Structure formats: structure tokens, C-alpha cells
Amino acid sequence: MVEVTDQFVQADLILPPVDRSTCIRVLVQGDTGAPVGDVDFSLLNLSPTGGGSMRTDVLPDTDGAYLVQLGAAEAAVYWATPQKGAKFELRTRHAQLGPKSVELKPGQSEVLISYVPPGTLLATVSGYHGSGHEGKLIVYAEKEGYENHGTSFSGPLEGKVGTDGTQLLERLEPGPYEIVLRSQVGDRGPYARNANELDRVKAQIHPGENRIQLAIPELFTLRVHQADGQVGTPLYLILGDPNSLRPEMKPAALDGNGYATWQDLRAGTYRIRAGSEQMDVDVPSPDIEFQAITPDALRVVISDANGDLAKLGFQAGDLIIGENGEEFTGKPSLGLFANSASQEKKQSTFIVLRQGVRIEITAKAEDVENWTQLGGRFIPAYR
């Protein structure tokens, strides 16, 4: 407390000792073994029920090391009794040495991060000149096993293709990567995560110079008509796995004739979403009339690793495709998981697809009587 007067007031603030029980001690070394300074850190909870980025402060320690101090809530999670699938990742970034990530075991209190001589990658886009994509392409390097979790691409991992059709990516940590070529979409530009992916090539990056060739494939335009749609209403083209919890989607607004248009698409099968309805389309194809398909599965979302769903054996991302020996043929529902306090005691065996493998999970009504402890939910999905 300081009393303010009409005179100059001086007060001393005393920092309490660092509570090392809430810190992870990190030593970062360069390729010569010397400590590295000016490193940025971020800690992520990649567990199935994790919340992504964790709040931390970084403090200097002896011998050039760092103390990554977790907030109270984050420390309680990190040093708790490990849950099944618990996974944490510490990410570092240095202006000259680039990014580096290491997986941490729950409760790990010390870690050594060693940089090795980085690599460079010269990516050449074949057929660049005269393609119509001049000035509209980027190349980025996605490290194998690296999950983005909502963070943006940055620094040496990406760059805009130059006028000569090449892009140099620098300060890459040696290892396996996927090199991705994307195109510009509208005003959002090529840095939008929903920009068109044109090519993806695996590459092993070695210290020093590396080279790779990317190609612009044959591209097509897709037009989808929605008879009862309102002008300006968005339809969404789903990129990648349409059954992922947070799929990448590319919006297109309905024009005055009821058409949504997407350009520069590779050949393949895509899913279109209009509100809660979806349909599959093939590219290339003539103009298509939107006709919704009926959900034929339920996707499991786990919000509490100690909830009833997790205890019964369900995992985040499971697809329930049937019950008691019969697969769903219409819009699926699970009577056992309604307010079972009003139901007769019963048992159900669920047919579950888990990463493409069919399994069965049996549950009784008394296992899920308390709805508030379910620890998750079900959302309509498509196989």
C-alpha cells in the first residue's frame, strides 16, 4: 500500500522467491553445446481433453537455462496424476536457429533442447509461368508429427513464391517434413488456412542445402445450386477429412441465381455443408443441385477424461454407427444416453468405428444415470 501525497513517493516492490515446483527447467544448446539466449517458449496440452496453449511465464535461471513457470491451473493439470493419452509439447523459437519442438511427459521438470545445424530448402514450382497463379502461391514446410492446433504458420516455415517460380525456406530443423503448395483465395490471400492446397510432397530435410519440386495440377471450378437458398447465404466446402472435429472449410456465398462457386479445385470427392445439412460431390462435374444426405453416425466428443463416456471406453473421435447389432439406416439416436433416470434399466452394445477399426462397447443405463457426469456429447456425423 502506498500513500500518495503532493511529494515524490518512492516504494520498493519485492519479488517472492520462484516456486520451482511450478516450473520446468529448460536448457537450450546450440550446435556447439553453448547455451542459447533469446528463446521464445510456448507449452501446449495435446491430450484428447486438452485445451491447447497453456499460460506460462519464462524466467532466467543459472547456467543459461530458463524456468518455464506454469500458472496455477496449468500446473495442477501438468503435475496431476497422468491420464490416459496425456501429452504435452514444448515449442521453442529462435530468430536465427528457427523453431524446435519436444514432447514432454506429464510432470517432467527438466528438459534439454539441442539445436543442430539447420537446413535450407529451395522449392521450385513447375509450370509456374503462364499458369495464372503468378504472385498468388505460397510454399510452407509442415514438420511430420507437428500439430498446428490453431496457431498460424510463421517465420522460416513459409514464404511466397517469387517471380522465378522458386521459394527458399531457411532455418529448418533437419527431419521429415511435408512441403505444401497453396494458392490464393479471394481477398484473404494465400496465408488463409482455407486456401486451396495444390500439391503436397514428403521431404527429408538434411543440414545444409536441400531441393524439391512442386507442381500445379489440373484445376477445376465447382458450382452448387441451392434452390431455396437466400442470396449471400454461405455454403461451405470441407477440405480434408469431413469427420474431423474441426475440419478446414472454404465458404462461398450464394449469388443471385442461387449458385455457390469454388475455383481452382483439384480432382476428387468433396463434402458441401449448408447449415446442418451436407452432401458429397465429385470434382470435376457439371453444375450440381444441393441434395442433403442423412447423418448415419454419431461422433463422440469427450470433454472430461473422468466422465461416464470415457469410463465406458469411448474415446474422442469415435464414430458410433449402430446399436445392438444393427447399423443406423436413418438419423441416429441413442436412447440409452437420454435422461435414463426415466427409463427402464437396460443395456446396449454400440458398434463403433475407431480410426477405421470396428469395435463394440457395452453400457448399462445405470452407468449413465447422472447426465451432468457424462463428460461429453454426441454430434451427428457421416461415414
C-alpha positions in Angstrom: 0.0 0.0 0.0 1.3 3.5 -0.9 0.0 6.8 0.4 0.0 9.3 -2.4 0.9 12.9 -1.3 1.9 16.1 -3.1 5.5 15.0 -2.7 7.5 12.5 -4.8 6.8 9.0 -3.4 9.1 6.0 -3.7 8.2 2.4 -2.8 10.2 -0.8 -3.1 8.5 -3.9 -4.5 10.0 -7.3 -3.5 9.6 -10.3 -5.7 9.0 -13.5 -3.8 11.3 -16.5 -4.5 10.4 -18.5 -7.5 8.3 -21.6 -6.7 10.3 -24.2 -8.6 7.5 -26.8 -8.0 5.6 -24.9 -10.7 8.5 -24.6 -13.2 10.0 -26.7 -16.0 13.8 -26.1 -16.2 14.9 -25.9 -19.8 18.4 -25.7 -21.1 18.7 -24.8 -24.8 22.0 -25.5 -26.5 23.3 -24.6 -29.9 25.2 -27.0 -32.2 28.5 -26.2 -30.3 26.9 -27.1 -26.9 26.8 -23.5 -25.7 23.6 -22.1 -24.1 21.3 -20.2 -26.4 19.7 -17.0 -25.3 16.7 -15.0 -26.6 14.4 -18.1 -27.0 10.6 -17.9 -27.1 8.6 -20.7 -25.5 5.1 -22.0 -25.7 3.6 -25.0 -23.9 0.7 -27.0 -25.4 -1.6 -29.6 -23.9 -2.2 -32.0 -26.7 -4.1 -34.5 -24.6 -7.5 -35.7 -26.0 -9.3 -33.4 -23.5 -6.6 -30.7 -23.5 -7.2 -27.1 -24.2 -4.2 -26.3 -26.4 -2.0 -23.4 -25.4 -1.1 -23.2 -21.6 -0.4 -20.0 -19.8 3.3 -19.7 -18.8 5.9 -17.2 -17.8 9.6 -17.5 -18.7 12.3 -16.6 -16.1 16.1 -16.8 -16.4 17.9 -19.5 -14.3 21.5 -20.3 -13.6 24.0 -21.7 -16.3 22.0 -20.0 -19.1 18.9 -22.1 -18.5 15.3 -21.0 -18.4 12.4 -21.6 -16.0 9.1 -22.0 -17.7 6.7 -21.3 -14.9 3.1 -22.6 -15.3 0.0 -20.8 -14.0 -1.8 -22.3 -11.0 -4.5 -24.0 -13.1 -1.9 -25.2 -15.7 0.4 -26.6 -13.0 -2.5 -28.6 -11.5 -3.1 -30.2 -14.9 0.6 -30.8 -15.8 1.6 -32.3 -12.4 -1.6 -34.2 -11.9 -1.8 -38.0 -12.0 -1.3 -38.8 -15.7 -4.4 -39.6 -17.5 -4.6 -42.0 -20.5 -3.4 -40.2 -23.6 -1.9 -37.3 -21.6 0.5 -35.4 -24.0 2.3 -32.1 -23.7 4.6 -30.3 -26.1 7.2 -27.6 -25.5 7.8 -25.4 -28.6 10.7 -23.0 -28.9 11.7 -20.4 -31.5 14.9 -18.6 -32.0 15.4 -15.8 -34.5 18.4 -17.4 -36.2 18.1 -21.1 -35.3 14.4 -21.4 -36.0 11.6 -23.4 -34.3 12.0 -26.7 -32.4 9.5 -28.8 -30.5 9.9 -31.5 -27.9 7.3 -33.8 -26.3 7.2 -33.7 -22.5 6.0 -36.4 -20.2 3.4 -35.2 -17.7 5.2 -33.8 -14.7 8.6 -33.7 -16.4 10.6 -31.0 -14.6 13.8 -30.7 -16.7 14.4 -30.8 -20.4 17.4 -30.4 -22.7 16.8 -28.9 -26.2 19.7 -29.2 -28.6 19.8 -27.4 -31.9 21.7 -28.9 -34.8 22.9 -27.2 -37.9 19.7 -26.2 -39.8 18.8 -26.9 -43.4 17.5 -24.8 -46.2 15.0 -25.9 -48.9 14.8 -24.5 -52.4 11.3 -25.3 -53.7 10.7 -25.0 -57.4 7.1 -24.9 -58.8 7.0 -26.5 -62.3 4.7 -24.8 -64.8 4.6 -21.6 -62.8 5.0 -19.1 -65.6 1.8 -18.8 -67.7 -0.3 -20.7 -65.0 -2.3 -17.7 -64.0 -1.1 -18.2 -60.4 1.9 -15.8 -60.6 2.2 -13.9 -57.4 -0.5 -16.0 -55.7 1.3 -19.0 -54.3 3.0 -19.9 -51.1 5.1 -22.8 -50.0 5.3 -24.0 -46.4 7.0 -26.8 -44.6 5.0 -28.8 -42.1 7.1 -31.0 -39.8 6.0 -34.6 -39.6 4.0 -35.1 -36.4 3.7 -31.4 -35.8 0.1 -30.5 -34.9 -0.8 -26.9 -35.6 -3.6 -26.5 -33.0 -4.9 -23.2 -34.3 -1.5 -21.4 -34.4 -0.5 -19.7 -37.6 2.4 -20.5 -39.9 5.2 -18.1 -39.4 8.8 -17.3 -39.9 11.1 -19.6 -41.9 8.5 -22.3 -42.3 6.7 -20.5 -45.1 7.2 -18.0 -47.9 5.6 -16.5 -51.1 6.8 -18.0 -54.4 9.0 -15.5 -56.2 8.8 -14.3 -59.8 11.2 -17.0 -60.9 8.9 -19.8 -59.6 11.0 -20.7 -56.6 10.8 -20.2 -52.8 13.7 -20.6 -50.3 12.8 -21.8 -46.9 15.5 -21.3 -44.3 16.5 -22.4 -40.8 14.6 -25.7 -41.0 15.3 -28.3 -38.3 16.6 -31.5 -40.0 14.0 -34.2 -40.2 10.9 -35.4 -42.1 8.5 -32.8 -43.5 5.6 -32.4 -45.8 6.1 -29.5 -48.2 2.8 -27.9 -49.2 1.9 -25.6 -52.1 -1.2 -23.4 -51.7 -3.0 -20.9 -53.8 -4.6 -17.5 -53.1 -8.3 -17.4 -52.5 -10.1 -14.0 -52.8 -9.0 -11.1 -50.6 -7.8 -13.3 -47.8 -4.8 -14.3 -49.8 -2.6 -17.4 -49.7 -1.9 -17.2 -46.0 -5.5 -18.2 -45.2 -5.7 -21.7 -43.8 -8.6 -22.5 -46.1 -6.6 -21.5 -49.3 -6.6 -24.2 -52.0 -3.9 -26.9 -51.5 -2.4 -27.6 -54.8 0.4 -30.1 -54.0 2.0 -31.8 -51.1 5.3 -33.7 -51.2 7.2 -35.6 -48.4 10.8 -34.5 -47.9 13.7 -35.4 -45.6 15.5 -32.2 -44.7 19.2 -32.5 -44.1 21.7 -29.9 -42.7 22.7 -27.6 -45.5 21.0 -27.2 -48.9 18.0 -29.2 -50.0 15.9 -29.0 -53.1 12.4 -30.2 -54.1 10.0 -29.8 -57.0 6.3 -29.0 -56.7 3.6 -28.9 -59.4 0.4 -27.1 -60.2 -2.1 -29.8 -61.0 -5.1 -29.5 -63.4 -7.7 -27.4 -61.6 -11.4 -27.2 -61.9 -14.4 -25.0 -60.9 -17.3 -26.3 -58.9 -20.8 -24.7 -58.9 -23.5 -25.9 -56.5 -27.1 -24.7 -56.7 -29.4 -24.4 -53.7 -33.0 -23.8 -54.9 -34.3 -22.4 -51.6 -31.1 -20.6 -50.6 -31.0 -16.8 -49.9 -28.6 -14.5 -51.7 -25.4 -14.1 -49.6 -26.0 -17.3 -47.6 -22.7 -19.2 -47.3 -22.2 -22.8 -48.3 -19.0 -24.5 -47.1 -16.7 -26.8 -49.0 -15.0 -29.1 -46.5 -11.3 -29.8 -47.1 -9.6 -32.9 -45.8 -11.4 -35.4 -43.5 -15.1 -34.2 -43.2 -15.5 -36.2 -40.0 -12.7 -34.4 -38.1 -13.9 -32.4 -35.2 -12.7 -29.1 -36.7 -12.4 -29.6 -40.5 -11.0 -26.9 -42.7 -13.8 -25.3 -44.6 -13.9 -22.9 -47.6 -17.1 -20.6 -47.7 -18.8 -19.4 -50.9 -21.9 -17.2 -50.8 -24.9 -17.9 -52.9 -25.3 -15.5 -55.8 -28.5 -14.0 -57.3 -29.1 -17.2 -59.2 -28.7 -19.5 -56.1 -25.2 -20.7 -57.0 -22.1 -21.0 -54.8 -18.9 -21.3 -56.7 -15.4 -22.6 -55.8 -12.5 -22.3 -58.2 -9.1 -23.9 -58.6 -10.0 -27.3 -57.1 -8.1 -30.5 -57.6 -10.0 -33.5 -58.8 -11.5 -35.6 -56.0 -14.5 -36.0 -53.8 -15.6 -33.1 -51.5 -18.3 -32.5 -49.0 -20.6 -29.5 -49.1 -22.2 -28.1 -45.9 -25.3 -25.9 -45.9 -26.3 -25.2 -42.3 -26.6 -28.6 -40.6 -27.1 -30.4 -43.9 -24.3 -32.0 -46.0 -23.8 -33.7 -49.4 -20.8 -35.2 -51.2 -19.8 -34.0 -54.7 -17.2 -35.2 -57.2 -14.8 -32.8 -59.0 -14.8 -32.4 -62.0 -18.6 -32.4 -62.6 -21.2 -30.2 -64.2 -23.3 -27.9 -62.0 -24.8 -29.7 -59.1 -28.1 -29.3 -57.2 -27.7 -29.4 -53.4 -29.4 -32.6 -52.0 -28.7 -33.2 -48.4 -27.6 -36.7 -47.2 -28.8 -38.0 -43.9 -26.3 -38.4 -41.0 -25.6 -42.1 -40.5 -23.3 -42.0 -37.4 -22.7 -40.1 -34.2 -19.3 -38.7 -33.4 -18.1 -38.8 -29.8 -16.8 -35.6 -28.2 -15.0 -36.1 -24.8 -14.9 -33.1 -22.5 -13.9 -34.8 -19.3 -11.4 -37.7 -19.1 -13.1 -38.8 -15.9 -16.7 -38.7 -17.2 -19.0 -41.6 -17.8 -18.3 -41.8 -21.5 -14.6 -42.1 -21.0 -15.1 -44.7 -18.2 -17.2 -46.8 -20.5 -14.3 -46.9 -23.0 -15.4 -44.2 -25.6 -12.6 -42.0 -27.0 -12.8 -38.6 -28.6 -13.4 -39.0 -32.4 -15.1 -42.4 -32.1 -17.9 -42.9 -34.7 -21.0 -44.8 -33.4 -22.5 -46.5 -36.4 -25.0 -48.8 -34.8 -26.5 -50.3 -31.7 -27.4 -53.8 -30.6 -26.2 -55.5 -33.8 -27.9 -53.2 -36.2 -26.3 -50.3 -38.1 -28.1 -47.0 -38.4 -30.1 -46.5 -41.6 -31.7 -43.1 -40.7 -30.8 -40.3 -38.4 -29.2 -42.0 -35.5 -30.2 -41.6 -31.8 -29.1 -43.3 -28.6 -31.9 -44.0 -26.2 -29.6 -45.2 -23.5 -28.0 -41.7 -23.3 -31.3 -39.8 -22.9 -32.3 -38.9 -19.4 -32.1 -42.6 -18.3 -33.5 -41.9 -14.9 -36.9 -42.1 -16.5 -36.1 -45.3 -18.4 -36.2 -48.9 -17.6 -32.9 -50.4 -16.7 -31.4 -51.8 -19.9 -28.1 -52.5 -21.7 -26.9 -51.5 -25.1 -23.9 -52.7 -27.2 -22.7 -50.0 -29.6 -20.9 -50.6 -32.9 -18.0 -48.1 -33.0 -15.5 -47.2 -35.7 -12.3 -46.1 -34.2 -9.7 -45.0 -36.7 -11.3 -47.3 -39.3 -11.4 -50.3 -37.0 -14.8 -51.7 -35.9 -15.2 -52.4 -32.1 -18.0 -52.9 -29.7 -18.7 -51.1 -26.4 -21.4 -52.3 -24.0 -23.0 -50.0 -21.5 -25.8 -50.2 -18.9 -28.4 -47.5 -18.1 -27.2 -47.3 -14.5 -23.7 -46.4 -15.8 -25.0 -43.1 -17.2 -27.9 -42.1 -14.9 -26.3 -38.7 -13.9 -26.4 -36.7 -17.1 -24.1 -34.0 -15.6 -21.3 -36.5 -15.3 -21.5 -37.8 -18.9 -18.3 -36.0 -19.7 -19.0 -35.5 -23.4 -21.6 -35.4 -26.1 -22.6 -36.8 -29.4 -22.9 -34.9 -32.7 -24.4 -36.1 -36.0 -21.8 -37.3 -38.4 -21.3 -39.1 -41.7 -19.2 -42.1 -42.5 
